[in-house]
Amino acid sequence: MQTTEFNASELCSRKLWQLVQNERNEVDQQQLQQAIAELASRRHYLAELSRTGKLGTNLHNN
């Protein structure tokens, strides 16, 4: 069995946004939070994250 480690910083912003938007749950909750945090740190898709309620107050205090 091969395991793949999820590293949000290795993915492009578009792929991260696709994972965040995905309704099929291709990532677990921890990976989802990593993807959201990475997008927020890059300051990409902030309006969309905020509009969908996925941008928590703890993420944009950096």
N, C-alpha and C positions, 0 to 999 in steps of 0.2 A: 504494500500500500504506500503510495506516495502522498505526502502531505505538502501543501503549498501554504507558505506563510503570507499573510496579507500585509502589505506595506503600502499605505495610502500615498506616501510621498513619492512612490515610484510610478504612480499612474498620472495620466494627463487629467486636467480639470474636466474635460468633456466626459471621460470615462467615469470619473468620480461622480459627476452630476447624474449620469445614467444610472449608476448604482443607487444613488440616493433616491431617485425618482422611481426606481423599479418596484413594481407591485408584487413581483414573484418571489421576493425575498432571496435573492442570490447571495446575499451576505447576511451574517448574523448581526445582532444588535450592537455588539462591540465594534465590529468592522464598519457598520453604518455610522456609528459615532466618530470613528477615526476618519472616515471619508468626509463627514460634515466638518469636523475640526480642520482637516487639511484644506478644504475649500475656503473656509473662513480665514485661515492663516494666509492663504494666497489672495484673499479678498476677491474671489471669483464667485459669481452666482449669489452674492449676498442678498440682493433684492428678492430673488426667487426663494432662497432658504428662509428668509424672514416671512415672506408672503405665505409659504406653506406651513409655517410654524415649526420648522425644523432647526432654526437657529436659536439655540438656548442662550440665556443671558450669561452663562458661564463661558461661552465660547468667544464672545467679542469684547472681553475685558483685557485683552492682550495689549 
